């Protein structure tokens, strides 16, 4: 949640104490399709199987009712 008063993004985490230097990560979705559909980008993290141009065409066709997988 963005804290307008302090001008910072505030995150709540599950642990009571996070050691200094611990890497924190944010999940933006559960699949590359979610990422593209929600945020409009193709994940290139190296851990995902990236969407192909054909995948994007199919997704965009689905948006218009022409799903053809």
Biopython code that builds the backbone (N, CA, C, O; Angstrom):
import numpy as np
from Bio.PDB.StructureBuilder import StructureBuilder

atoms = [
    (1, "UNK", "N", (0.848, -1.158, 0.000)),
    (1, "UNK", "CA", (0.000, 0.000, 0.000)),
    (1, "UNK", "C", (0.904, 1.233, 0.000)),
    (1, "UNK", "O", (1.912, 1.261, 0.705)),
    (2, "UNK", "N", (0.552, 2.237, -0.776)),
    (2, "UNK", "CA", (1.354, 3.453, -0.839)),
    (2, "UNK", "C", (0.973, 4.359, 0.323)),
    (2, "UNK", "O", (-0.202, 4.662, 0.528)),
    (3, "UNK", "N", (1.980, 4.790, 1.082)),
    (3, "UNK", "CA", (1.789, 5.693, 2.216)),
    (3, "UNK", "C", (2.003, 7.120, 1.715)),
    (3, "UNK", "O", (3.139, 7.580, 1.599)),
    (4, "UNK", "N", (0.913, 7.811, 1.422)),
    (4, "UNK", "CA", (1.007, 9.176, 0.880)),
    (4, "UNK", "C", (1.690, 10.142, 1.829)),
    (4, "UNK", "O", (2.411, 11.039, 1.391)),
    (5, "UNK", "N", (1.472, 9.968, 3.114)),
    (5, "UNK", "CA", (2.058, 10.877, 4.109)),
    (5, "UNK", "C", (3.590, 10.827, 4.098)),
    (5, "UNK", "O", (4.252, 11.861, 4.185)),
    (6, "UNK", "N", (4.140, 9.618, 3.992)),
    (6, "UNK", "CA", (5.602, 9.469, 3.983)),
    (6, "UNK", "C", (6.174, 9.359, 2.581)),
    (6, "UNK", "O", (7.385, 9.468, 2.394)),
    (7, "UNK", "N", (5.310, 9.144, 1.590)),
    (7, "UNK", "CA", (5.774, 9.030, 0.214)),
    (7, "UNK", "C", (6.524, 7.741, -0.060)),
    (7, "UNK", "O", (7.484, 7.724, -0.831)),
    (8, "UNK", "N", (6.078, 6.645, 0.581)),
    (8, "UNK", "CA", (6.747, 5.360, 0.400)),
    (8, "UNK", "C", (5.732, 4.252, 0.163)),
    (8, "UNK", "O", (4.559, 4.379, 0.512)),
    (9, "UNK", "N", (6.198, 3.175, -0.431)),
    (9, "UNK", "CA", (5.390, 1.977, -0.586)),
    (9, "UNK", "C", (5.593, 1.137, 0.656)),
    (9, "UNK", "O", (6.729, 0.829, 1.016)),
    (10, "UNK", "N", (4.513, 0.763, 1.317)),
    (10, "UNK", "CA", (4.588, 0.005, 2.557)),
    (10, "UNK", "C", (4.155, -1.431, 2.294)),
    (10, "UNK", "O", (3.077, -1.668, 1.749)),
    (11, "UNK", "N", (4.988, -2.381, 2.678)),
    (11, "UNK", "CA", (4.678, -3.798, 2.496)),
    (11, "UNK", "C", (4.590, -4.494, 3.840)),
    (11, "UNK", "O", (5.367, -4.197, 4.747)),
    (12, "UNK", "N", (3.666, -5.402, 3.974)),
    (12, "UNK", "CA", (3.560, -6.225, 5.171)),
    (12, "UNK", "C", (4.073, -7.608, 4.809)),
    (12, "UNK", "O", (3.672, -8.183, 3.797)),
    (13, "UNK", "N", (4.957, -8.136, 5.637)),
    (13, "UNK", "CA", (5.530, -9.451, 5.376)),
    (13, "UNK", "C", (5.110, -10.430, 6.461)),
    (13, "UNK", "O", (4.543, -10.032, 7.479)),
    (14, "UNK", "N", (5.386, -11.696, 6.247)),
    (14, "UNK", "CA", (4.911, -12.732, 7.157)),
    (14, "UNK", "C", (5.804, -12.954, 8.372)),
    (14, "UNK", "O", (5.315, -13.399, 9.410)),
    (15, "UNK", "N", (7.069, -12.663, 8.275)),
    (15, "UNK", "CA", (7.972, -12.933, 9.380)),
    (15, "UNK", "C", (8.024, -11.748, 10.334)),
    (15, "UNK", "O", (7.789, -10.606, 9.939)),
    (16, "UNK", "N", (8.338, -12.036, 11.606)),
    (16, "UNK", "CA", (8.479, -10.968, 12.597)),
    (16, "UNK", "C", (9.746, -10.156, 12.354)),
    (16, "UNK", "O", (9.731, -8.929, 12.452)),
    (17, "UNK", "N", (10.842, -10.843, 12.035)),
    (17, "UNK", "CA", (12.123, -10.173, 11.832)),
    (17, "UNK", "C", (12.716, -10.656, 10.516)),
    (17, "UNK", "O", (12.797, -11.859, 10.268)),
    (18, "UNK", "N", (13.123, -9.732, 9.691)),
    (18, "UNK", "CA", (13.807, -10.069, 8.448)),
    (18, "UNK", "C", (15.243, -9.606, 8.605)),
    (18, "UNK", "O", (15.488, -8.411, 8.771)),
    (19, "UNK", "N", (16.195, -10.522, 8.558)),
    (19, "UNK", "CA", (17.595, -10.138, 8.729)),
    (19, "UNK", "C", (18.038, -9.135, 7.657)),
    (19, "UNK", "O", (17.615, -9.214, 6.503)),
    (20, "UNK", "N", (18.883, -8.207, 8.053)),
    (20, "UNK", "CA", (19.431, -7.225, 7.114)),
    (20, "UNK", "C", (20.106, -7.952, 5.962)),
    (20, "UNK", "O", (20.811, -8.940, 6.166)),
    (21, "UNK", "N", (19.884, -7.455, 4.752)),
    (21, "UNK", "CA", (20.496, -8.036, 3.571)),
    (21, "UNK", "C", (19.685, -9.156, 2.945)),
    (21, "UNK", "O", (20.061, -9.673, 1.894)),
    (22, "UNK", "N", (18.576, -9.542, 3.572)),
    (22, "UNK", "CA", (17.732, -10.587, 3.015)),
    (22, "UNK", "C", (17.012, -10.061, 1.785)),
    (22, "UNK", "O", (16.415, -8.986, 1.822)),
    (23, "UNK", "N", (17.068, -10.815, 0.701)),
    (23, "UNK", "CA", (16.382, -10.408, -0.520)),
    (23, "UNK", "C", (14.884, -10.651, -0.367)),
    (23, "UNK", "O", (14.457, -11.739, 0.020)),
    (24, "UNK", "N", (14.103, -9.636, -0.672)),
    (24, "UNK", "CA", (12.651, -9.754, -0.673)),
    (24, "UNK", "C", (12.184, -9.732, -2.116)),
    (24, "UNK", "O", (12.767, -9.041, -2.950)),
    (25, "UNK", "N", (11.147, -10.475, -2.410)),
    (25, "UNK", "CA", (10.624, -10.484, -3.776)),
    (25, "UNK", "C", (9.113, -10.294, -3.747)),
    (25, "UNK", "O", (8.453, -10.551, -2.739)),
    (26, "UNK", "N", (8.593, -9.846, -4.859)),
    (26, "UNK", "CA", (7.161, -9.614, -5.009)),
    (26, "UNK", "C", (6.681, -10.450, -6.182)),
    (26, "UNK", "O", (7.259, -10.394, -7.267)),
    (27, "UNK", "N", (5.636, -11.215, -5.972)),
    (27, "UNK", "CA", (5.046, -11.988, -7.046)),
    (27, "UNK", "C", (3.947, -11.159, -7.690)),
    (27, "UNK", "O", (3.036, -10.690, -7.009)),
    (28, "UNK", "N", (4.034, -10.980, -8.987)),
    (28, "UNK", "CA", (3.035, -10.209, -9.707)),
    (28, "UNK", "C", (1.976, -11.087, -10.356)),
    (28, "UNK", "O", (1.019, -10.573, -10.935)),
    (29, "UNK", "N", (2.131, -12.386, -10.269)),
    (29, "UNK", "CA", (1.162, -13.286, -10.878)),
    (29, "UNK", "C", (1.671, -14.707, -10.842)),
    (29, "UNK", "O", (2.833, -14.961, -10.524)),
    (30, "UNK", "N", (0.794, -15.623, -11.171)),
    (30, "UNK", "CA", (1.171, -17.026, -11.089)),
    (30, "UNK", "C", (1.617, -17.606, -12.425)),
    (30, "UNK", "O", (2.102, -18.736, -12.483)),
    (31, "UNK", "N", (1.453, -16.833, -13.501)),
    (31, "UNK", "CA", (1.863, -17.349, -14.807)),
    (31, "UNK", "C", (2.205, -16.190, -15.738)),
    (31, "UNK", "O", (1.858, -15.039, -15.475)),
    (32, "UNK", "N", (2.884, -16.513, -16.817)),
    (32, "UNK", "CA", (3.231, -15.482, -17.799)),
    (32, "UNK", "C", (1.975, -14.920, -18.456)),
    (32, "UNK", "O", (1.949, -13.758, -18.862)),
    (33, "UNK", "N", (0.933, -15.745, -18.562)),
    (33, "UNK", "CA", (-0.338, -15.266, -19.121)),
    (33, "UNK", "C", (-0.941, -14.213, -18.184)),
    (33, "UNK", "O", (-1.424, -13.178, -18.643)),
    (34, "UNK", "N", (-0.913, -14.476, -16.864)),
    (34, "UNK", "CA", (-1.405, -13.484, -15.886)),
    (34, "UNK", "C", (-0.641, -12.179, -16.009)),
    (34, "UNK", "O", (-1.234, -11.100, -16.011)),
    (35, "UNK", "N", (0.677, -12.280, -16.110)),
    (35, "UNK", "CA", (1.502, -11.067, -16.191)),
    (35, "UNK", "C", (1.165, -10.254, -17.436)),
    (35, "UNK", "O", (1.039, -9.031, -17.372)),
    (36, "UNK", "N", (1.022, -10.932, -18.556)),
    (36, "UNK", "CA", (0.703, -10.218, -19.792)),
    (36, "UNK", "C", (-0.706, -9.631, -19.738)),
    (36, "UNK", "O", (-0.923, -8.475, -20.102)),
    (37, "UNK", "N", (-1.658, -10.443, -19.279)),
    (37, "UNK", "CA", (-3.054, -10.006, -19.246)),
    (37, "UNK", "C", (-3.281, -8.861, -18.266)),
    (37, "UNK", "O", (-4.061, -7.949, -18.541)),
    (38, "UNK", "N", (-2.600, -8.908, -17.121)),
    (38, "UNK", "CA", (-2.804, -7.904, -16.081)),
    (38, "UNK", "C", (-1.942, -6.668, -16.268)),
    (38, "UNK", "O", (-2.423, -5.542, -16.146)),
    (39, "UNK", "N", (-0.655, -6.884, -16.567)),
    (39, "UNK", "CA", (0.301, -5.776, -16.594)),
    (39, "UNK", "C", (0.811, -5.422, -17.987)),
    (39, "UNK", "O", (1.448, -4.385, -18.170)),
    (40, "UNK", "N", (0.532, -6.282, -18.973)),
    (40, "UNK", "CA", (0.906, -5.979, -20.344)),
    (40, "UNK", "C", (2.364, -6.189, -20.681)),
    (40, "UNK", "O", (2.868, -5.570, -21.618)),
    (41, "UNK", "N", (3.068, -7.054, -19.939)),
    (41, "UNK", "CA", (4.463, -7.309, -20.301)),
    (41, "UNK", "C", (4.749, -8.801, -20.322)),
    (41, "UNK", "O", (4.057, -9.605, -19.697)),
    (42, "UNK", "N", (5.788, -9.137, -21.058)),
    (42, "UNK", "CA", (6.259, -10.516, -21.138)),
    (42, "UNK", "C", (7.389, -10.693, -20.135)),
    (42, "UNK", "O", (8.386, -9.972, -20.181)),
    (43, "UNK", "N", (7.237, -11.637, -19.245)),
    (43, "UNK", "CA", (8.275, -11.908, -18.254)),
    (43, "UNK", "C", (9.511, -12.482, -18.952)),
    (43, "UNK", "O", (9.404, -13.356, -19.812)),
    (44, "UNK", "N", (10.675, -11.978, -18.568)),
    (44, "UNK", "CA", (11.941, -12.473, -19.103)),
    (44, "UNK", "C", (12.903, -12.751, -17.953)),
    (44, "UNK", "O", (14.101, -12.488, -18.058)),
    (45, "UNK", "N", (12.372, -13.285, -16.857)),
    (45, "UNK", "CA", (13.170, -13.474, -15.644)),
    (45, "UNK", "C", (14.152, -14.632, -15.747)),
    (45, "UNK", "O", (15.087, -14.714, -14.950)),
    (46, "UNK", "N", (13.966, -15.511, -16.690)),
    (46, "UNK", "CA", (14.828, -16.681, -16.792)),
    (46, "UNK", "C", (14.223, -17.895, -16.114)),
    (46, "UNK", "O", (14.599, -19.026, -16.422)),
    (47, "UNK", "N", (13.292, -17.679, -15.194)),
    (47, "UNK", "CA", (12.621, -18.785, -14.525)),
    (47, "UNK", "C", (11.329, -19.180, -15.207)),
    (47, "UNK", "O", (10.816, -20.279, -14.997)),
    (48, "UNK", "N", (10.807, -18.289, -16.017)),
    (48, "UNK", "CA", (9.541, -18.522, -16.724)),
    (48, "UNK", "C", (9.802, -18.983, -18.154)),
    (48, "UNK", "O", (10.854, -18.715, -18.734)),
    (49, "UNK", "N", (8.831, -19.672, -18.693)),
    (49, "UNK", "CA", (8.843, -19.940, -20.124)),
    (49, "UNK", "C", (8.170, -18.744, -20.776)),
    (49, "UNK", "O", (6.972, -18.534, -20.584)),
    (50, "UNK", "N", (8.917, -17.951, -21.546)),
    (50, "UNK", "CA", (8.340, -16.719, -22.085)),
    (50, "UNK", "C", (7.236, -16.981, -23.100)),
    (50, "UNK", "O", (7.215, -18.012, -23.772)),
    (51, "UNK", "N", (6.322, -16.026, -23.193)),
    (51, "UNK", "CA", (5.267, -16.102, -24.197)),
    (51, "UNK", "C", (5.859, -15.828, -25.571)),
    (51, "UNK", "O", (6.727, -14.968, -25.726)),
    (52, "UNK", "N", (5.389, -16.555, -26.550)),
    (52, "UNK", "CA", (5.830, -16.340, -27.929)),
    (52, "UNK", "C", (4.909, -15.316, -28.591)),
    (52, "UNK", "O", (3.872, -14.949, -28.039)),
    (53, "UNK", "N", (5.300, -14.867, -29.772)),
    (53, "UNK", "CA", (4.443, -13.960, -30.534)),
    (53, "UNK", "C", (3.095, -14.621, -30.828)),
    (53, "UNK", "O", (2.053, -13.966, -30.785)),
    (54, "UNK", "N", (3.122, -15.920, -31.126)),
    (54, "UNK", "CA", (1.869, -16.650, -31.372)),
    (54, "UNK", "C", (0.995, -16.680, -30.114)),
    (54, "UNK", "O", (-0.223, -16.526, -30.199)),
    (55, "UNK", "N", (1.617, -16.878, -28.952)),
    (55, "UNK", "CA", (0.865, -16.856, -27.690)),
    (55, "UNK", "C", (0.168, -15.507, -27.505)),
    (55, "UNK", "O", (-0.997, -15.453, -27.112)),
    (56, "UNK", "N", (0.885, -14.427, -27.789)),
    (56, "UNK", "CA", (0.324, -13.082, -27.633)),
    (56, "UNK", "C", (-0.854, -12.890, -28.586)),
    (56, "UNK", "O", (-1.890, -12.348, -28.200)),
    (57, "UNK", "N", (-0.692, -13.333, -29.824)),
    (57, "UNK", "CA", (-1.805, -13.224, -30.788)),
    (57, "UNK", "C", (-3.025, -13.993, -30.284)),
    (57, "UNK", "O", (-4.153, -13.514, -30.406)),
    (58, "UNK", "N", (-2.807, -15.178, -29.721)),
    (58, "UNK", "CA", (-3.924, -15.962, -29.190)),
    (58, "UNK", "C", (-4.579, -15.247, -28.010)),
    (58, "UNK", "O", (-5.805, -15.195, -27.913)),
    (59, "UNK", "N", (-3.758, -14.696, -27.113)),
    (59, "UNK", "CA", (-4.298, -13.961, -25.966)),
    (59, "UNK", "C", (-5.111, -12.757, -26.414)),
    (59, "UNK", "O", (-6.188, -12.488, -25.881)),
    (60, "UNK", "N", (-4.595, -12.047, -27.383)),
    (60, "UNK", "CA", (-5.307, -10.867, -27.864)),
    (60, "UNK", "C", (-6.578, -11.286, -28.595)),
    (60, "UNK", "O", (-7.580, -10.573, -28.539)),
    (61, "UNK", "N", (-6.556, -12.420, -29.272)),
    (61, "UNK", "CA", (-7.758, -12.948, -29.902)),
    (61, "UNK", "C", (-8.799, -13.338, -28.872)),
    (61, "UNK", "O", (-9.998, -13.160, -29.088)),
    (62, "UNK", "N", (-8.327, -13.881, -27.730)),
    (62, "UNK", "CA", (-9.231, -14.250, -26.646)),
    (62, "UNK", "C", (-9.936, -13.011, -26.103)),
    (62, "UNK", "O", (-11.117, -13.063, -25.758)),
    (63, "UNK", "N", (-9.212, -11.898, -26.030)),
    (63, "UNK", "CA", (-9.797, -10.660, -25.537)),
    (63, "UNK", "C", (-10.983, -10.237, -26.392)),
    (63, "UNK", "O", (-11.900, -9.564, -25.920)),
    (64, "UNK", "N", (-10.950, -10.641, -27.651)),
    (64, "UNK", "CA", (-12.020, -10.258, -28.557)),
    (64, "UNK", "C", (-12.959, -11.422, -28.859)),
    (64, "UNK", "O", (-13.740, -11.367, -29.809)),
    (65, "UNK", "N", (-12.877, -12.486, -28.038)),
    (65, "UNK", "CA", (-13.795, -13.611, -28.190)),
    (65, "UNK", "C", (-13.396, -14.625, -29.247)),
    (65, "UNK", "O", (-14.229, -15.423, -29.677)),
    (66, "UNK", "N", (-12.149, -14.612, -29.673)),
    (66, "UNK", "CA", (-11.705, -15.532, -30.729)),
    (66, "UNK", "C", (-10.665, -16.524, -30.198)),
    (66, "UNK", "O", (-9.690, -16.807, -30.895)),
    (67, "UNK", "N", (-10.840, -17.048, -29.015)),
    (67, "UNK", "CA", (-9.864, -17.950, -28.417)),
    (67, "UNK", "C", (-9.702, -19.176, -29.291)),
    (67, "UNK", "O", (-10.686, -19.832, -29.633)),
    (68, "UNK", "N", (-8.446, -19.498, -29.662)),
    (68, "UNK", "CA", (-8.206, -20.563, -30.630)),
    (68, "UNK", "C", (-6.953, -21.358, -30.270)),
    (68, "UNK", "O", (-6.066, -21.506, -31.111)),
    (69, "UNK", "N", (-6.857, -21.871, -29.045)),
    (69, "UNK", "CA", (-5.657, -22.612, -28.645)),
    (69, "UNK", "C", (-5.781, -24.001, -29.092)),
    (69, "UNK", "O", (-4.879, -24.807, -28.860)),
]
sb = StructureBuilder()
sb.init_structure("model")
sb.init_model(0)
sb.init_chain("A")
sb.init_seg("    ")
for serial, (resi, resn, name, xyz) in enumerate(atoms, 1):
    if name == "N":
        sb.init_residue(resn, " ", resi, " ")
    sb.init_atom(name, np.array(xyz, "f"), 0.0, 1.0, " ", f" {name:<3s}", serial, name[0])
structure = sb.get_structure()
